[in-house]
Amino acid sequence: MTGSQESAGVDAANGRSDVCAICGREDVLTRHHLIPRTRHHNKRNKRLFAREQVRTTVGLCQPCHAQIHALFTEKQLEREFNTLDALTATPAMRTFIEWIREKPPGFKLQTRKDRRRPL
């Protein structure tokens, strides 16, 4: 495992969580594919991105991960929001990040997919 992979997961030796790449809270992380796995075999992706870039993952806390998938479709994530900077630049995500930063580790979020809402 490389240093970046170790820093994006849970440290099994002492049971410690790591820091979410979106909100910066220390919590148990999930792996988020910047280009969704359902879109990996898309011809456009094979043409535009290197194989390593298509398979890139980042460590996110469960609330941030759920919020991303509630706000954006798989195609939007593939085409418009395939970097952390692009994800965090949207007004809806900025508002969410400001709100979630105040929550304690282990906070559970109930999300509702509402893709009709403007970003």
N, CA, C and O atoms as a GROMACS GRO file, in nm:
protein
  476
    1MET      N    1   0.084  -0.118   0.000
    1MET     CA    2   0.000   0.000   0.000
    1MET      C    3   0.088   0.124   0.000
    1MET      O    4   0.186   0.131   0.074
    2THR      N    5   0.054   0.221  -0.083
    2THR     CA    6   0.133   0.343  -0.089
    2THR      C    7   0.091   0.437   0.022
    2THR      O    8  -0.012   0.416   0.086
    3GLY      N    9   0.171   0.541   0.044
    3GLY     CA   10   0.140   0.638   0.148
    3GLY      C   11   0.006   0.705   0.129
    3GLY      O   12  -0.065   0.729   0.227
    4SER      N   13  -0.031   0.736   0.003
    4SER     CA   14  -0.158   0.803  -0.022
    4SER      C   15  -0.274   0.709   0.005
    4SER      O   16  -0.379   0.754   0.052
    5GLN      N   17  -0.258   0.578  -0.023
    5GLN     CA   18  -0.364   0.483   0.006
    5GLN      C   19  -0.378   0.465   0.157
    5GLN      O   20  -0.490   0.450   0.206
    6GLU      N   21  -0.268   0.465   0.230
    6GLU     CA   22  -0.275   0.451   0.375
    6GLU      C   23  -0.344   0.571   0.438
    6GLU      O   24  -0.418   0.555   0.535
    7SER      N   25  -0.319   0.689   0.386
    7SER     CA   26  -0.376   0.809   0.445
    7SER      C   27  -0.524   0.824   0.413
    7SER      O   28  -0.592   0.905   0.477
    8ALA      N   29  -0.575   0.748   0.315
    8ALA     CA   30  -0.714   0.762   0.276
    8ALA      C   31  -0.804   0.658   0.341
    8ALA      O   32  -0.922   0.651   0.307
    9GLY      N   33  -0.755   0.577   0.433
    9GLY     CA   34  -0.835   0.473   0.495
    9GLY      C   35  -0.822   0.474   0.645
    9GLY      O   36  -0.771   0.568   0.704
   10VAL      N   37  -0.870   0.366   0.705
   10VAL     CA   38  -0.865   0.354   0.849
   10VAL      C   39  -0.734   0.286   0.888
   10VAL      O   40  -0.693   0.188   0.826
   11ASP      N   41  -0.670   0.338   0.990
   11ASP     CA   42  -0.546   0.279   1.042
   11ASP      C   43  -0.584   0.160   1.130
   11ASP      O   44  -0.628   0.178   1.243
   12ALA      N   45  -0.566   0.039   1.076
   12ALA     CA   46  -0.609  -0.082   1.146
   12ALA      C   47  -0.532  -0.107   1.275
   12ALA      O   48  -0.585  -0.169   1.367
   13ALA      N   49  -0.409  -0.060   1.284
   13ALA     CA   50  -0.325  -0.086   1.401
   13ALA      C   51  -0.384  -0.026   1.528
   13ALA      O   52  -0.382  -0.090   1.634
   14ASN      N   53  -0.436   0.096   1.520
   14ASN     CA   54  -0.489   0.159   1.641
   14ASN      C   55  -0.638   0.194   1.631
   14ASN      O   56  -0.691   0.262   1.719
   15GLY      N   57  -0.707   0.148   1.525
   15GLY     CA   58  -0.850   0.171   1.512
   15GLY      C   59  -0.887   0.316   1.488
   15GLY      O   60  -1.003   0.352   1.507
   16ARG      N   61  -0.794   0.399   1.447
   16ARG     CA   62  -0.815   0.542   1.428
   16ARG      C   63  -0.874   0.568   1.290
   16ARG      O   64  -0.841   0.499   1.194
   17SER      N   65  -0.960   0.666   1.281
   17SER     CA   66  -1.016   0.707   1.153
   17SER      C   67  -0.925   0.812   1.091
   17SER      O   68  -0.836   0.865   1.158
   18ASP      N   69  -0.948   0.841   0.966
   18ASP     CA   70  -0.873   0.946   0.899
   18ASP      C   71  -0.965   1.063   0.865
   18ASP      O   72  -1.083   1.064   0.900
   19VAL      N   73  -0.909   1.160   0.797
   19VAL     CA   74  -0.978   1.284   0.769
   19VAL      C   75  -1.046   1.280   0.633
   19VAL      O   76  -0.986   1.238   0.534
   20CYS      N   77  -1.171   1.322   0.629
   20CYS     CA   78  -1.250   1.328   0.506
   20CYS      C   79  -1.188   1.431   0.412
   20CYS      O   80  -1.152   1.540   0.454
   21ALA      N   81  -1.176   1.396   0.284
   21ALA     CA   82  -1.117   1.486   0.184
   21ALA      C   83  -1.208   1.605   0.151
   21ALA      O   84  -1.160   1.703   0.095
   22ILE      N   85  -1.336   1.597   0.184
   22ILE     CA   86  -1.429   1.706   0.154
   22ILE      C   87  -1.446   1.800   0.273
   22ILE      O   88  -1.422   1.920   0.262
   23CYS      N   89  -1.487   1.745   0.387
   23CYS     CA   90  -1.522   1.832   0.500
   23CYS      C   91  -1.410   1.846   0.602
   23CYS      O   92  -1.412   1.938   0.685
   24GLY      N   93  -1.312   1.757   0.598
   24GLY     CA   94  -1.200   1.766   0.692
   24GLY      C   95  -1.228   1.709   0.830
   24GLY      O   96  -1.143   1.720   0.919
   25ARG      N   97  -1.345   1.647   0.850
   25ARG     CA   98  -1.375   1.586   0.980
   25ARG      C   99  -1.305   1.451   0.991
   25ARG      O  100  -1.286   1.382   0.892
   26GLU      N  101  -1.267   1.416   1.113
   26GLU     CA  102  -1.208   1.285   1.136
   26GLU      C  103  -1.322   1.187   1.158
   26GLU      O  104  -1.402   1.203   1.250
   27ASP      N  105  -1.328   1.085   1.073
   27ASP     CA  106  -1.437   0.989   1.078
   27ASP      C  107  -1.394   0.863   1.004
   27ASP      O  108  -1.288   0.861   0.941
   28VAL      N  109  -1.475   0.759   1.010
   28VAL     CA  110  -1.449   0.639   0.931
   28VAL      C  111  -1.480   0.675   0.786
   28VAL      O  112  -1.584   0.733   0.757
   29LEU      N  113  -1.390   0.640   0.696
   29LEU     CA  114  -1.403   0.683   0.558
   29LEU      C  115  -1.454   0.573   0.465
   29LEU      O  116  -1.432   0.454   0.488
   30THR      N  117  -1.523   0.617   0.362
   30THR     CA  118  -1.564   0.530   0.251
   30THR      C  119  -1.483   0.572   0.130
   30THR      O  120  -1.431   0.684   0.124
   31ARG      N  121  -1.471   0.483   0.033
   31ARG     CA  122  -1.398   0.517  -0.089
   31ARG      C  123  -1.494   0.571  -0.194
   31ARG      O  124  -1.594   0.506  -0.225
   32HIS      N  125  -1.465   0.688  -0.246
   32HIS     CA  126  -1.546   0.748  -0.352
   32HIS      C  127  -1.464   0.749  -0.480
   32HIS      O  128  -1.354   0.804  -0.483
   33HIS      N  129  -1.516   0.688  -0.585
   33HIS     CA  130  -1.452   0.693  -0.716
   33HIS      C  131  -1.486   0.828  -0.780
   33HIS      O  132  -1.603   0.860  -0.798
   34LEU      N  133  -1.384   0.906  -0.814
   34LEU     CA  134  -1.409   1.036  -0.875
   34LEU      C  135  -1.482   1.021  -1.008
   34LEU      O  136  -1.566   1.104  -1.043
   35ILE      N  137  -1.451   0.916  -1.081
   35ILE     CA  138  -1.530   0.879  -1.199
   35ILE      C  139  -1.603   0.751  -1.158
   35ILE      O  140  -1.538   0.650  -1.132
   36PRO      N  141  -1.736   0.754  -1.152
   36PRO     CA  142  -1.812   0.640  -1.101
   36PRO      C  143  -1.777   0.508  -1.171
   36PRO      O  144  -1.752   0.505  -1.292
   37ARG      N  145  -1.774   0.402  -1.094
   37ARG     CA  146  -1.739   0.271  -1.149
   37ARG      C  147  -1.832   0.230  -1.262
   37ARG      O  148  -1.789   0.160  -1.354
   38THR      N  149  -1.958   0.271  -1.256
   38THR     CA  150  -2.052   0.236  -1.362
   38THR      C  151  -2.015   0.302  -1.495
   38THR      O  152  -2.064   0.261  -1.600
   39ARG      N  153  -1.930   0.403  -1.490
   39ARG     CA  154  -1.891   0.477  -1.611
   39ARG      C  155  -1.748   0.445  -1.656
   39ARG      O  156  -1.702   0.504  -1.753
   40HIS      N  157  -1.678   0.354  -1.589
   40HIS     CA  158  -1.538   0.324  -1.621
   40HIS      C  159  -1.520   0.272  -1.763
   40HIS      O  160  -1.418   0.303  -1.826
   41HIS      N  161  -1.613   0.196  -1.815
   41HIS     CA  162  -1.596   0.134  -1.947
   41HIS      C  163  -1.651   0.221  -2.060
   41HIS      O  164  -1.655   0.178  -2.175
   42ASN      N  165  -1.692   0.339  -2.029
   42ASN     CA  166  -1.742   0.433  -2.129
   42ASN      C  167  -1.630   0.469  -2.226
   42ASN      O  168  -1.518   0.498  -2.184
   43LYS      N  169  -1.658   0.466  -2.356
   43LYS     CA  170  -1.555   0.496  -2.457
   43LYS      C  171  -1.498   0.636  -2.439
   43LYS      O  172  -1.378   0.658  -2.461
   44ARG      N  173  -1.581   0.730  -2.400
   44ARG     CA  174  -1.534   0.867  -2.378
   44ARG      C  175  -1.426   0.870  -2.269
   44ARG      O  176  -1.325   0.937  -2.284
   45ASN      N  177  -1.449   0.796  -2.160
   45ASN     CA  178  -1.351   0.792  -2.052
   45ASN      C  179  -1.221   0.730  -2.096
   45ASN      O  180  -1.113   0.777  -2.060
   46LYS      N  181  -1.230   0.624  -2.173
   46LYS     CA  182  -1.109   0.557  -2.221
   46LYS      C  183  -1.027   0.649  -2.310
   46LYS      O  184  -0.904   0.640  -2.314
   47ARG      N  185  -1.095   0.739  -2.381
   47ARG     CA  186  -1.028   0.833  -2.470
   47ARG      C  187  -0.969   0.952  -2.394
   47ARG      O  188  -0.859   0.998  -2.426
   48LEU      N  189  -1.041   1.002  -2.294
   48LEU     CA  190  -1.002   1.126  -2.227
   48LEU      C  191  -0.910   1.108  -2.106
   48LEU      O  192  -0.830   1.197  -2.075
   49PHE      N  193  -0.921   0.995  -2.038
   49PHE     CA  194  -0.848   0.977  -1.913
   49PHE      C  195  -0.755   0.858  -1.918
   49PHE      O  196  -0.784   0.758  -1.984
   50ALA      N  197  -0.643   0.869  -1.846
   50ALA     CA  198  -0.554   0.754  -1.828
   50ALA      C  199  -0.623   0.654  -1.736
   50ALA      O  200  -0.709   0.692  -1.655
   51ARG      N  201  -0.586   0.529  -1.748
   51ARG     CA  202  -0.649   0.424  -1.669
   51ARG      C  203  -0.641   0.451  -1.519
   51ARG      O  204  -0.738   0.431  -1.446
   52GLU      N  205  -0.525   0.498  -1.472
   52GLU     CA  206  -0.508   0.528  -1.330
   52GLU      C  207  -0.601   0.641  -1.286
   52GLU      O  208  -0.652   0.639  -1.174
   53GLN      N  209  -0.622   0.737  -1.374
   53GLN     CA  210  -0.708   0.851  -1.342
   53GLN      C  211  -0.854   0.806  -1.330
   53GLN      O  212  -0.928   0.856  -1.245
   54VAL      N  213  -0.895   0.714  -1.415
   54VAL     CA  214  -1.033   0.664  -1.411
   54VAL      C  215  -1.059   0.591  -1.280
   54VAL      O  216  -1.170   0.598  -1.227
   55ARG      N  217  -0.961   0.522  -1.227
   55ARG     CA  218  -0.978   0.440  -1.108
   55ARG      C  219  -0.941   0.512  -0.978
   55ARG      O  220  -0.934   0.447  -0.874
   56THR      N  221  -0.917   0.640  -0.982
   56THR     CA  222  -0.879   0.716  -0.864
   56THR      C  223  -0.993   0.722  -0.763
   56THR      O  224  -1.108   0.748  -0.798
   57THR      N  225  -0.958   0.696  -0.637
   57THR     CA  226  -1.057   0.707  -0.529
   57THR      C  227  -1.005   0.804  -0.423
   57THR      O  228  -0.885   0.826  -0.409
   58VAL      N  229  -1.099   0.860  -0.348
   58VAL     CA  230  -1.066   0.947  -0.235
   58VAL      C  231  -1.145   0.899  -0.114
   58VAL      O  232  -1.252   0.840  -0.129
   59GLY      N  233  -1.092   0.925   0.004
   59GLY     CA  234  -1.159   0.887   0.127
   59GLY      C  235  -1.256   0.995   0.171
   59GLY      O  236  -1.217   1.110   0.192
   60LEU      N  237  -1.383   0.958   0.186
   60LEU     CA  238  -1.486   1.052   0.229
   60LEU      C  239  -1.564   0.993   0.346
   60LEU      O  240  -1.581   0.871   0.354
   61CYS      N  241  -1.610   1.079   0.436
   61CYS     CA  242  -1.698   1.032   0.542
   61CYS      C  243  -1.832   0.996   0.478
   61CYS      O  244  -1.865   1.041   0.369
   62GLN      N  245  -1.908   0.915   0.548
   62GLN     CA  246  -2.035   0.867   0.492
   62GLN      C  247  -2.132   0.982   0.459
   62GLN      O  248  -2.194   0.977   0.353
   63PRO      N  249  -2.148   1.084   0.544
   63PRO     CA  250  -2.240   1.193   0.509
   63PRO      C  251  -2.200   1.268   0.381
   63PRO      O  252  -2.286   1.299   0.299
   64CYS      N  253  -2.072   1.296   0.363
   64CYS     CA  254  -2.027   1.365   0.241
   64CYS      C  255  -2.049   1.278   0.119
   64CYS      O  256  -2.094   1.326   0.015
   65HIS      N  257  -2.018   1.149   0.131
   65HIS     CA  258  -2.035   1.056   0.020
   65HIS      C  259  -2.183   1.047  -0.019
   65HIS      O  260  -2.217   1.051  -0.137
   66ALA      N  261  -2.270   1.036   0.080
   66ALA     CA  262  -2.414   1.029   0.054
   66ALA      C  263  -2.466   1.157  -0.010
   66ALA      O  264  -2.550   1.152  -0.100
   67GLN      N  265  -2.417   1.271   0.035
   67GLN     CA  266  -2.462   1.399  -0.019
   67GLN      C  267  -2.423   1.413  -0.166
   67GLN      O  268  -2.502   1.462  -0.247
   68ILE      N  269  -2.303   1.371  -0.200
   68ILE     CA  270  -2.258   1.378  -0.340
   68ILE      C  271  -2.351   1.297  -0.428
   68ILE      O  272  -2.394   1.344  -0.534
   69HIS      N  273  -2.382   1.174  -0.386
   69HIS     CA  274  -2.467   1.088  -0.469
   69HIS      C  275  -2.613   1.130  -0.466
   69HIS      O  276  -2.690   1.091  -0.554
   70ALA      N  277  -2.654   1.208  -0.366
   70ALA     CA  278  -2.790   1.261  -0.364
   70ALA      C  279  -2.804   1.381  -0.458
   70ALA      O  280  -2.911   1.402  -0.515
   71LEU      N  281  -2.698   1.458  -0.474
   71LEU     CA  282  -2.704   1.579  -0.556
   71LEU      C  283  -2.677   1.555  -0.704
   71LEU      O  284  -2.736   1.621  -0.790
   72PHE      N  285  -2.589   1.461  -0.735
   72PHE     CA  286  -2.541   1.447  -0.872
   72PHE      C  287  -2.570   1.308  -0.929
   72PHE      O  288  -2.568   1.209  -0.856
   73THR      N  289  -2.597   1.303  -1.058
   73THR     CA  290  -2.614   1.175  -1.127
   73THR      C  291  -2.476   1.118  -1.158
   73THR      O  292  -2.375   1.189  -1.150
   74GLU      N  293  -2.472   0.991  -1.195
   74GLU     CA  294  -2.346   0.927  -1.230
   74GLU      C  295  -2.282   0.998  -1.350
   74GLU      O  296  -2.160   1.018  -1.354
   75LYS      N  297  -2.364   1.037  -1.445
   75LYS     CA  298  -2.311   1.105  -1.564
   75LYS      C  299  -2.256   1.243  -1.528
   75LYS      O  300  -2.153   1.284  -1.582
   76GLN      N  301  -2.321   1.315  -1.438
   76GLN     CA  302  -2.270   1.445  -1.394
   76GLN      C  303  -2.137   1.428  -1.323
   76GLN      O  304  -2.044   1.506  -1.344
   77LEU      N  305  -2.128   1.326  -1.238
   77LEU     CA  306  -2.002   1.301  -1.167
   77LEU      C  307  -1.891   1.270  -1.265
   77LEU      O  308  -1.777   1.314  -1.247
   78GLU      N  309  -1.922   1.194  -1.368
   78GLU     CA  310  -1.822   1.157  -1.468
   78GLU      C  311  -1.775   1.279  -1.548
   78GLU      O  312  -1.655   1.299  -1.567
   79ARG      N  313  -1.868   1.358  -1.594
   79ARG     CA  314  -1.834   1.465  -1.689
   79ARG      C  315  -1.799   1.599  -1.627
   79ARG      O  316  -1.710   1.668  -1.676
   80GLU      N  317  -1.867   1.636  -1.522
   80GLU     CA  318  -1.849   1.770  -1.466
   80GLU      C  319  -1.778   1.774  -1.331
   80GLU      O  320  -1.708   1.870  -1.300
   81PHE      N  321  -1.796   1.671  -1.251
   81PHE     CA  322  -1.750   1.674  -1.113
   81PHE      C  323  -1.653   1.560  -1.083
   81PHE      O  324  -1.670   1.489  -0.984
   82ASN      N  325  -1.552   1.542  -1.168
   82ASN     CA  326  -1.458   1.431  -1.152
   82ASN      C  327  -1.330   1.470  -1.078
   82ASN      O  328  -1.231   1.398  -1.084
   83THR      N  329  -1.333   1.585  -1.009
   83THR     CA  330  -1.222   1.626  -0.922
   83THR      C  331  -1.280   1.678  -0.791
   83THR      O  332  -1.397   1.719  -0.785
   84LEU      N  333  -1.200   1.677  -0.686
   84LEU     CA  334  -1.246   1.732  -0.558
   84LEU      C  335  -1.277   1.881  -0.569
   84LEU      O  336  -1.374   1.929  -0.510
   85ASP      N  337  -1.196   1.953  -0.645
   85ASP     CA  338  -1.219   2.097  -0.661
   85ASP      C  339  -1.354   2.124  -0.727
   85ASP      O  340  -1.426   2.214  -0.685
   86ALA      N  341  -1.387   2.047  -0.829
   86ALA     CA  342  -1.515   2.066  -0.898
   86ALA      C  343  -1.632   2.032  -0.806
   86ALA      O  344  -1.733   2.101  -0.806
   87LEU      N  345  -1.618   1.926  -0.728
   87LEU     CA  346  -1.725   1.887  -0.635
   87LEU      C  347  -1.750   1.994  -0.529
   87LEU      O  348  -1.865   2.028  -0.500
   88THR      N  349  -1.643   2.046  -0.473
   88THR     CA  350  -1.658   2.142  -0.363
   88THR      C  351  -1.688   2.284  -0.410
   88THR      O  352  -1.714   2.371  -0.327
   89ALA      N  353  -1.683   2.308  -0.538
   89ALA     CA  354  -1.708   2.443  -0.591
   89ALA      C  355  -1.856   2.473  -0.609
   89ALA      O  356  -1.894   2.589  -0.624
   90THR      N  357  -1.941   2.371  -0.607
   90THR     CA  358  -2.083   2.396  -0.627
   90THR      C  359  -2.144   2.458  -0.501
   90THR      O  360  -2.105   2.422  -0.390
   91PRO      N  361  -2.238   2.550  -0.517
   91PRO     CA  362  -2.300   2.615  -0.400
   91PRO      C  363  -2.366   2.516  -0.304
   91PRO      O  364  -2.357   2.532  -0.183
   92ALA      N  365  -2.432   2.414  -0.359
   92ALA     CA  366  -2.500   2.316  -0.272
   92ALA      C  367  -2.400   2.241  -0.185
   92ALA      O  368  -2.426   2.218  -0.067
   93MET      N  369  -2.287   2.203  -0.242
   93MET     CA  370  -2.185   2.133  -0.164
   93MET      C  371  -2.117   2.226  -0.064
   93MET      O  372  -2.087   2.184   0.048
   94ARG      N  373  -2.091   2.350  -0.103
   94ARG     CA  374  -2.027   2.445  -0.010
   94ARG      C  375  -2.115   2.466   0.113
   94ARG      O  376  -2.066   2.468   0.226
   95THR      N  377  -2.245   2.482   0.091
   95THR     CA  378  -2.339   2.498   0.202
   95THR      C  379  -2.338   2.374   0.291
   95THR      O  380  -2.334   2.385   0.414
   96PHE      N  381  -2.341   2.257   0.230
   96PHE     CA  382  -2.339   2.132   0.305
   96PHE      C  383  -2.210   2.118   0.385
   96PHE      O  384  -2.213   2.078   0.501
   97ILE      N  385  -2.097   2.150   0.324
   97ILE     CA  386  -1.967   2.138   0.392
   97ILE      C  387  -1.961   2.228   0.515
   97ILE      O  388  -1.914   2.186   0.620
   98GLU      N  389  -2.008   2.351   0.501
   98GLU     CA  390  -2.010   2.443   0.616
   98GLU      C  391  -2.096   2.385   0.728
   98GLU      O  392  -2.062   2.399   0.846
   99TRP      N  393  -2.208   2.321   0.694
   99TRP     CA  394  -2.298   2.266   0.793
   99TRP      C  395  -2.240   2.140   0.859
   99TRP      O  396  -2.245   2.127   0.981
  100ILE      N  397  -2.185   2.049   0.779
  100ILE     CA  398  -2.139   1.920   0.831
  100ILE      C  399  -2.013   1.932   0.916
  100ILE      O  400  -1.989   1.848   1.003
  101ARG      N  401  -1.932   2.033   0.893
  101ARG     CA  402  -1.808   2.050   0.970
  101ARG      C  403  -1.832   2.061   1.120
  101ARG      O  404  -1.745   2.028   1.200
  102GLU      N  405  -1.949   2.106   1.158
  102GLU     CA  406  -1.983   2.124   1.299
  102GLU      C  407  -2.032   1.995   1.365
  102GLU      O  408  -2.045   1.990   1.487
  103LYS      N  409  -2.059   1.892   1.286
  103LYS     CA  410  -2.115   1.768   1.340
  103LYS      C  411  -2.004   1.678   1.394
  103LYS      O  412  -1.892   1.681   1.344
  104PRO      N  413  -2.036   1.597   1.496
  104PRO     CA  414  -1.936   1.509   1.557
  104PRO      C  415  -1.908   1.387   1.468
  104PRO      O  416  -1.988   1.355   1.381
  105PRO      N  417  -1.794   1.320   1.490
  105PRO     CA  418  -1.766   1.195   1.416
  105PRO      C  419  -1.876   1.094   1.442
  105PRO      O  420  -1.930   1.086   1.553
  106GLY      N  421  -1.910   1.017   1.341
  106GLY     CA  422  -2.015   0.917   1.354
  106GLY      C  423  -2.154   0.971   1.328
  106GLY      O  424  -2.251   0.895   1.335
  107PHE      N  425  -2.167   1.100   1.298
  107PHE     CA  426  -2.297   1.161   1.270
  107PHE      C  427  -2.359   1.093   1.148
  107PHE      O  428  -2.293   1.078   1.045
  108LYS      N  429  -2.484   1.051   1.160
  108LYS     CA  430  -2.556   0.986   1.050
  108LYS      C  431  -2.646   1.086   0.983
  108LYS      O  432  -2.714   1.165   1.049
  109LEU      N  433  -2.647   1.083   0.851
  109LEU     CA  434  -2.723   1.178   0.772
  109LEU      C  435  -2.832   1.105   0.697
  109LEU      O  436  -2.808   0.999   0.638
  110GLN      N  437  -2.952   1.159   0.698
  110GLN     CA  438  -3.060   1.104   0.616
  110GLN      C  439  -3.070   1.192   0.492
  110GLN      O  440  -3.108   1.309   0.501
  111THR      N  441  -3.038   1.134   0.376
  111THR     CA  442  -3.042   1.212   0.252
  111THR      C  443  -3.160   1.170   0.168
  111THR      O  444  -3.211   1.058   0.179
  112ARG      N  445  -3.202   1.262   0.084
  112ARG     CA  446  -3.309   1.237  -0.010
  112ARG      C  447  -3.258   1.283  -0.145
  112ARG      O  448  -3.213   1.396  -0.159
  113LYS      N  449  -3.266   1.196  -0.243
  113LYS     CA  450  -3.218   1.233  -0.376
  113LYS      C  451  -3.317   1.330  -0.437
  113LYS      O  452  -3.433   1.296  -0.459
  114ASP      N  453  -3.271   1.450  -0.465
  114ASP     CA  454  -3.354   1.553  -0.525
  114ASP      C  455  -3.272   1.618  -0.635
  114ASP      O  456  -3.210   1.723  -0.613
  115ARG      N  457  -3.271   1.559  -0.749
  115ARG     CA  458  -3.189   1.608  -0.859
  115ARG      C  459  -3.256   1.720  -0.936
  115ARG      O  460  -3.196   1.776  -1.029
  116ARG      N  461  -3.378   1.754  -0.900
  116ARG     CA  462  -3.446   1.866  -0.965
  116ARG      C  463  -3.399   1.998  -0.910
  116ARG      O  464  -3.416   2.102  -0.973
  117ARG      N  465  -3.340   1.993  -0.791
  117ARG     CA  466  -3.292   2.114  -0.725
  117ARG      C  467  -3.175   2.173  -0.801
  117ARG      O  468  -3.081   2.101  -0.833
  118PRO      N  469  -3.177   2.301  -0.830
  118PRO     CA  470  -3.063   2.362  -0.901
  118PRO      C  471  -2.938   2.362  -0.815
  118PRO      O  472  -2.944   2.376  -0.693
  119LEU      N  473  -2.824   2.348  -0.881
  119LEU     CA  474  -2.697   2.348  -0.810
  119LEU      C  475  -2.659   2.489  -0.790
  119LEU      O  476  -2.554   2.516  -0.731
   0.00000   0.00000   0.00000
